[in-house]
């Protein structure tokens, strides 16, 4: 039996079932997470230390990473890795700096001038998971645009290792990206600390970053009334569109690179070629034999699929309905297909654009909506770290010209005070 399920020509009535993600309902965690949030809100650092000992099995004295720890991290990171981080951050900087908002003043009519100004969110929190891998790439993706935007205070929380340390690459990357406030705290308690503030950890206005089910639930709950969050997010996913001429080894590698994210990740290949589907299935099995994160990949592959559809019209329709976080298009006419894509978090075009490029170093951001939320949310970008204030200035003549319109509209809504605020000016 193949490691990955291969489905041939499913009917449209089956599509909804095939497009389901691995079940990830975090609402069942809300009661547990809510108690953690409330505990941290009331008891601050004491609650943080208690949960860190309980969940991370480590006793933490000072929650904030010291300058000595930063220096030690810098000394322990290889020159090769430092150079790679530098290339990646430079590309991420170039891409996000080009997103700076510029708007000229608009005269909507004579004497009525309107404009917008982009202002950085003053205090932001970044959550960087620990877990099974040191995700210093997440530091780059979140810290670089935050610094470009001009956010005044950037707080980073990440869970400590068993010895109470933070992975050197995470600390080195944080400082290299301009972040100096790093705290040794993970899980729902970290989200609570940034949402409410503690004796050591400042309160922020918006929280960014991925995490496990408890972190996701915590972000959902604090966003209801206490703080903004970047976006809804769940297990990572990739969809690959390929034609008969695509390289099976490349596709299998992309398939497996997504699967190693975690047991609840999902990879889907869409093709109209039965031969390609068979070749990719064999290549997945071959490449899998040499990969170290087998326990995660096997679970991910259990809800991943290769789906053969009759033509590219169906493939494009299926993809847009699934709305993938990552979309890889390995076809001869990838440019044409890309114009028909309306739902995707980040798209990778052609045989030499693996998802790994966007995950690390091409310059685009890898913090993206999942579970179909790309239908209405963008991934993290420079705008995620700013708010826009609108301004308007009316001359006396401009208000006199516009006054009848405003007065009629206000009267029609029975808001006489609104009408009077205009009338009193044009009569004097």
C-alpha positions as CSV (number, residue, x, y, z in Angstrom):
1,X,0.0,0.0,0.0
2,X,1.3,3.5,-0.9
3,X,2.4,5.7,1.9
4,X,0.2,8.5,0.5
5,X,-3.4,8.0,-0.6
6,X,-3.9,8.5,-4.3
7,X,-7.4,9.4,-5.4
8,X,-8.4,9.2,-9.1
9,X,-11.0,11.6,-10.5
10,X,-13.1,12.3,-7.5
11,X,-16.5,13.8,-8.3
12,X,-17.2,17.4,-7.3
13,X,-19.6,16.1,-4.7
14,X,-16.6,14.6,-2.9
15,X,-14.5,17.7,-3.0
16,X,-15.7,19.2,0.3
17,X,-14.7,16.0,2.1
18,X,-11.3,15.9,0.4
19,X,-10.6,19.6,1.3
20,X,-11.0,19.1,5.0
21,X,-8.0,19.9,7.1
22,X,-6.8,17.7,10.0
23,X,-9.2,18.3,12.9
24,X,-7.8,21.1,15.0
25,X,-10.7,22.4,17.1
26,X,-9.1,24.4,19.9
27,X,-12.4,25.4,21.5
28,X,-12.1,22.4,23.8
29,X,-9.0,24.0,25.3
30,X,-10.6,27.3,26.0
31,X,-11.5,26.6,29.6
32,X,-8.0,25.4,30.4
33,X,-6.4,28.2,28.6
34,X,-8.7,30.8,30.1
35,X,-7.7,29.8,33.6
36,X,-4.0,30.2,32.6
37,X,-4.7,33.7,31.2
38,X,-6.6,34.8,34.3
39,X,-3.9,33.4,36.6
40,X,-1.2,35.4,34.7
41,X,-3.3,38.5,34.6
42,X,-3.7,38.4,38.4
43,X,-0.4,37.0,39.5
44,X,2.1,38.1,36.9
45,X,5.6,36.8,37.1
46,X,4.8,34.3,39.8
47,X,2.3,32.6,37.6
48,X,4.7,32.6,34.7
49,X,7.4,30.9,36.7
50,X,4.9,28.3,38.0
51,X,3.6,27.4,34.6
52,X,7.2,27.3,33.2
53,X,8.1,24.8,35.8
54,X,5.0,22.8,35.2
55,X,5.0,22.7,31.4
56,X,8.6,23.2,30.4
57,X,10.1,21.4,33.4
58,X,12.5,24.2,34.2
59,X,12.8,26.6,37.1
60,X,13.4,30.2,35.8
61,X,14.7,32.9,38.0
62,X,15.2,35.9,35.7
63,X,12.7,35.8,32.9
64,X,14.5,38.3,30.6
65,X,17.5,37.2,28.6
66,X,20.6,39.1,29.8
67,X,23.2,40.8,27.7
68,X,25.7,38.1,28.8
69,X,23.3,35.5,27.3
70,X,23.1,37.4,24.0
71,X,26.9,37.7,23.8
72,X,27.3,34.0,24.6
73,X,24.8,33.1,21.9
74,X,26.6,35.3,19.3
75,X,29.9,33.6,20.1
76,X,28.4,30.1,19.7
77,X,26.7,30.7,16.3
78,X,28.9,29.6,13.4
79,X,30.1,32.2,10.9
80,X,28.4,30.2,8.2
81,X,25.0,30.5,9.9
82,X,25.5,34.1,10.6
83,X,26.2,34.8,7.0
84,X,23.1,32.8,6.0
85,X,21.0,34.8,8.4
86,X,22.5,38.0,7.0
87,X,21.5,37.1,3.4
88,X,18.0,36.2,4.5
89,X,17.4,39.3,6.6
90,X,18.7,41.5,3.8
91,X,16.2,40.0,1.4
92,X,13.4,40.2,3.8
93,X,14.3,43.8,4.5
94,X,14.3,44.7,0.8
95,X,11.0,43.1,0.2
96,X,9.2,44.6,3.2
97,X,10.8,48.0,2.9
98,X,9.3,48.3,-0.6
99,X,5.9,48.0,1.0
100,X,6.1,51.4,2.8
101,X,2.8,53.3,2.5
102,X,2.8,56.5,0.6
103,X,-0.4,58.5,-0.2
104,X,-0.7,62.0,-1.6
105,X,-3.3,64.4,-0.3
106,X,-6.6,64.1,-2.2
107,X,-8.9,67.0,-2.9
108,X,-12.3,65.3,-3.1
109,X,-13.8,68.6,-4.1
110,X,-12.6,72.2,-4.0
111,X,-11.8,73.2,-0.4
112,X,-12.1,69.6,0.9
113,X,-8.7,67.8,1.3
114,X,-8.3,64.3,2.7
115,X,-5.2,62.1,3.4
116,X,-3.9,59.1,5.3
117,X,-0.8,58.7,7.5
118,X,0.7,55.3,8.4
119,X,1.7,55.1,12.0
120,X,3.6,52.2,13.6
121,X,1.9,50.2,16.3
122,X,3.8,51.3,19.3
123,X,4.1,48.1,21.3
124,X,4.1,44.6,19.7
125,X,4.7,41.1,20.9
126,X,6.4,38.3,18.9
127,X,5.9,34.7,19.8
128,X,8.5,32.3,18.6
129,X,7.8,28.6,19.2
130,X,10.4,26.2,20.7
131,X,9.1,22.7,20.6
132,X,10.8,20.4,18.1
133,X,12.9,22.9,16.3
134,X,14.5,26.4,16.9
135,X,12.5,28.5,14.6
136,X,14.8,31.5,14.3
137,X,13.4,32.1,10.8
138,X,10.2,33.2,12.5
139,X,12.2,35.9,14.3
140,X,13.4,37.2,11.0
141,X,9.9,37.2,9.5
142,X,8.3,39.1,12.4
143,X,11.1,41.3,13.7
144,X,12.4,42.7,10.4
145,X,9.0,44.3,9.3
146,X,8.4,45.5,12.8
147,X,11.7,47.4,12.8
148,X,11.1,48.8,9.4
149,X,7.6,49.9,10.4
150,X,9.1,51.7,13.4
151,X,7.4,49.9,16.2
152,X,8.8,51.5,19.4
153,X,8.8,48.5,21.7
154,X,9.2,44.9,20.5
155,X,8.8,42.1,23.0
156,X,9.8,38.6,22.1
157,X,8.7,35.5,24.0
158,X,10.0,32.0,23.4
159,X,10.0,28.9,25.6
160,X,13.2,27.9,27.4
161,X,15.0,24.6,26.9
162,X,15.4,22.1,29.8
163,X,18.4,23.9,31.1
164,X,16.7,27.3,31.1
165,X,18.5,28.6,28.0
166,X,17.2,29.9,24.7
167,X,18.6,28.4,21.5
168,X,21.7,30.6,20.4
169,X,20.4,31.0,16.9
170,X,17.1,32.5,18.1
171,X,19.0,35.0,20.4
172,X,21.5,35.9,17.7
173,X,18.8,36.4,15.1
174,X,16.7,38.5,17.5
175,X,19.6,40.9,18.3
176,X,20.7,41.0,14.6
177,X,17.1,42.0,13.7
178,X,17.0,44.8,16.4
179,X,15.2,43.0,19.2
180,X,16.7,43.2,22.6
181,X,13.7,42.4,24.9
182,X,13.6,38.6,24.9
183,X,11.8,36.6,27.6
184,X,12.1,32.9,28.5
185,X,8.4,32.0,28.5
186,X,6.3,29.9,26.1
187,X,2.8,28.6,25.7
188,X,-0.5,30.3,26.7
189,X,1.3,31.9,29.6
190,X,3.5,33.9,27.2
191,X,0.5,35.1,25.3
192,X,-1.1,36.2,28.6
193,X,2.0,38.0,29.7
194,X,2.1,40.0,26.5
195,X,-1.6,40.7,26.5
196,X,-1.8,41.9,30.1
197,X,1.7,42.7,31.1
198,X,3.6,41.4,34.2
199,X,6.3,42.8,36.5
200,X,8.9,41.8,34.0
201,X,7.1,41.6,30.6
202,X,5.5,44.7,29.1
203,X,2.0,44.7,27.8
204,X,1.7,45.0,24.0
205,X,-1.0,46.1,21.6
206,X,-0.7,43.3,19.0
207,X,0.7,39.8,19.2
208,X,2.3,38.0,16.2
209,X,3.5,34.5,15.7
210,X,2.6,30.8,15.3
211,X,2.3,28.3,18.1
212,X,0.8,25.0,19.3
213,X,-2.9,24.5,20.0
214,X,-2.6,26.2,23.4
215,X,-0.9,29.2,22.0
216,X,-3.6,29.4,19.2
217,X,-6.4,29.2,21.7
218,X,-4.8,31.8,23.9
219,X,-4.4,34.2,21.0
220,X,-8.1,33.7,20.1
221,X,-9.2,34.5,23.6
222,X,-7.1,37.5,24.3
223,X,-8.1,39.0,20.9
224,X,-11.7,39.1,22.0
225,X,-11.1,42.2,24.1
226,X,-7.6,42.7,25.3
227,X,-5.2,42.8,22.3
228,X,-5.0,42.4,18.6
229,X,-3.5,39.4,16.9
230,X,-1.9,38.9,13.5
231,X,-4.4,36.3,12.0
232,X,-6.1,33.0,12.6
233,X,-3.6,30.2,12.1
234,X,-3.5,26.5,12.5
235,X,-1.4,23.6,11.2
236,X,0.7,24.3,8.2
237,X,-0.3,23.2,4.7
238,X,0.9,23.1,1.1
239,X,-0.9,22.4,-2.2
240,X,1.1,21.5,-5.3
241,X,-0.2,21.8,-8.9
242,X,1.8,19.8,-11.4
243,X,1.6,18.7,-15.0
244,X,3.0,15.6,-16.7
245,X,6.3,17.2,-17.4
246,X,7.0,18.1,-13.7
247,X,10.0,16.6,-11.9
248,X,8.6,13.9,-9.5
249,X,11.7,14.2,-7.2
250,X,11.1,18.0,-6.8
251,X,7.4,17.5,-6.0
252,X,8.1,14.7,-3.5
253,X,10.7,16.9,-1.8
254,X,8.2,19.7,-1.5
255,X,5.5,17.3,-0.2
256,X,7.8,16.0,2.5
257,X,9.3,19.4,3.5
258,X,5.8,20.5,4.4
259,X,5.0,17.2,6.2
260,X,8.0,17.5,8.5
261,X,6.5,20.7,10.0
262,X,4.4,18.6,12.3
263,X,2.1,15.7,12.7
264,X,-1.0,17.8,11.8
265,X,0.5,19.4,8.7
266,X,-1.0,18.6,5.3
267,X,0.4,18.2,1.8
268,X,-1.8,17.8,-1.3
269,X,-0.7,17.2,-4.9
270,X,-3.2,18.0,-7.8
271,X,-2.4,16.7,-11.2
272,X,-4.1,15.4,-14.3
273,X,-1.4,12.8,-15.0
274,X,-1.7,9.4,-13.6
275,X,1.9,8.6,-14.4
276,X,3.1,11.6,-12.5
277,X,1.0,10.7,-9.5
278,X,2.5,7.2,-9.4
279,X,6.0,8.5,-9.9
280,X,5.6,11.0,-7.1
281,X,4.1,8.4,-4.7
282,X,7.2,6.2,-5.3
283,X,9.6,9.1,-4.9
284,X,8.0,10.1,-1.6
285,X,8.6,6.6,-0.3
286,X,12.2,6.7,-1.5
287,X,13.0,10.1,0.0
288,X,11.2,9.4,3.2
289,X,13.6,6.6,4.1
290,X,16.5,9.1,4.7
291,X,14.6,11.8,6.6
292,X,15.1,12.1,10.4
293,X,11.7,13.5,11.5
294,X,9.9,10.3,10.5
295,X,7.5,10.3,13.4
296,X,6.0,13.7,12.4
297,X,6.1,13.0,8.7
298,X,4.3,9.6,9.0
299,X,1.4,11.2,10.8
300,X,1.2,14.1,8.4
301,X,1.2,11.8,5.4
302,X,-1.8,10.0,6.9
303,X,-4.0,13.0,6.1
304,X,-2.1,14.1,2.9
305,X,-3.2,13.2,-0.6
306,X,-2.4,12.9,-4.2
307,X,-5.5,13.8,-6.2
308,X,-5.9,13.2,-10.0
309,X,-8.4,15.5,-11.7
310,X,-9.5,15.4,-15.3
311,X,-8.1,18.8,-16.4
312,X,-6.5,22.1,-15.2
313,X,-9.9,23.8,-15.1
314,X,-10.9,21.4,-12.3
315,X,-7.4,21.7,-10.7
316,X,-7.6,25.5,-10.5
317,X,-11.2,25.3,-9.1
318,X,-10.2,22.8,-6.5
319,X,-7.2,24.8,-5.4
320,X,-9.1,28.0,-5.1
321,X,-11.8,26.2,-3.0
322,X,-9.2,24.7,-0.8
323,X,-7.4,28.1,-0.4
324,X,-4.0,26.8,0.7
325,X,-1.5,28.5,2.9
326,X,1.3,27.6,0.4
327,X,0.7,26.9,-3.3
328,X,3.4,25.5,-5.5
329,X,2.8,25.5,-9.3
330,X,5.1,23.3,-11.2
331,X,3.7,23.3,-14.7
332,X,5.0,24.5,-18.1
333,X,2.3,27.3,-18.1
334,X,2.7,28.3,-14.4
335,X,2.5,32.0,-15.3
336,X,-0.9,31.6,-16.9
337,X,-2.2,29.4,-14.1
338,X,-1.0,31.9,-11.5
339,X,-3.3,34.6,-13.0
340,X,-6.3,32.3,-12.2
341,X,-5.4,31.9,-8.5
342,X,-7.5,34.0,-6.2
343,X,-7.0,32.1,-2.9
344,X,-3.5,31.4,-1.6
345,X,-1.3,32.7,1.1
346,X,2.0,32.6,-0.8
347,X,2.6,31.1,-4.3
348,X,5.8,29.5,-5.6
349,X,6.1,29.5,-9.4
350,X,8.1,27.1,-11.5
351,X,10.3,24.1,-10.9
352,X,13.0,26.1,-9.0
353,X,10.8,27.9,-6.5
354,X,10.5,25.5,-3.5
355,X,8.4,26.5,-0.5
356,X,11.6,26.5,1.5
357,X,12.7,29.6,-0.3
358,X,9.8,31.6,1.1
359,X,10.2,29.9,4.5
360,X,13.7,31.3,4.9
361,X,15.3,33.7,2.5
362,X,13.6,34.8,-0.8
363,X,12.3,37.9,1.1
364,X,8.5,37.2,1.3
365,X,7.0,36.5,4.7
366,X,6.2,33.0,5.8
367,X,3.7,33.9,8.5
368,X,0.5,33.1,6.7
369,X,-3.2,32.3,7.3
370,X,-4.2,28.6,7.2
371,X,-7.3,26.5,7.2
372,X,-8.8,28.5,4.3
373,X,-8.5,31.8,6.0
374,X,-6.5,33.1,3.0
375,X,-10.0,33.7,1.5
376,X,-10.2,36.8,3.7
377,X,-6.8,37.4,5.3
378,X,-3.4,38.4,4.0
379,X,-0.1,37.0,5.4
380,X,2.1,39.2,7.6
381,X,3.4,42.2,5.8
382,X,4.5,45.7,6.6
383,X,0.9,46.9,7.0
384,X,0.5,44.3,9.7
385,X,2.6,46.5,12.0
386,X,1.1,49.9,11.2
387,X,-2.3,51.6,11.6
388,X,-3.5,54.3,9.3
389,X,-4.9,57.6,10.5
390,X,-7.2,59.6,8.2
391,X,-7.1,63.4,8.2
392,X,-9.3,65.9,6.5
393,X,-9.2,69.7,6.3
394,X,-12.1,71.8,5.0
395,X,-11.9,75.5,4.2
396,X,-14.9,77.7,4.9
397,X,-15.7,77.6,1.2
398,X,-15.3,73.9,1.1
399,X,-17.7,73.4,4.0
400,X,-20.2,75.8,2.4
401,X,-20.2,73.8,-0.8
402,X,-20.5,70.4,1.0
403,X,-22.9,71.6,3.7
404,X,-26.2,70.9,1.9
405,X,-25.2,67.3,1.3
406,X,-24.2,66.7,4.9
407,X,-27.3,68.4,6.2
408,X,-29.6,66.4,4.1
409,X,-27.9,63.1,5.0
410,X,-27.8,63.9,8.7
411,X,-31.5,64.9,8.7
412,X,-32.4,61.7,6.9
413,X,-30.8,59.8,9.8
414,X,-32.6,61.9,12.3
415,X,-29.3,63.2,13.7
416,X,-30.0,66.8,14.2
417,X,-26.9,67.5,16.3
418,X,-24.8,66.3,13.4
419,X,-26.7,68.6,11.0
420,X,-26.3,71.5,13.4
421,X,-22.5,71.1,13.7
422,X,-22.5,72.0,10.0
423,X,-25.3,74.5,9.9
424,X,-23.9,76.6,12.8
425,X,-20.6,77.1,10.8
426,X,-22.1,78.1,7.5
427,X,-24.5,80.6,9.0
428,X,-21.8,82.6,10.9
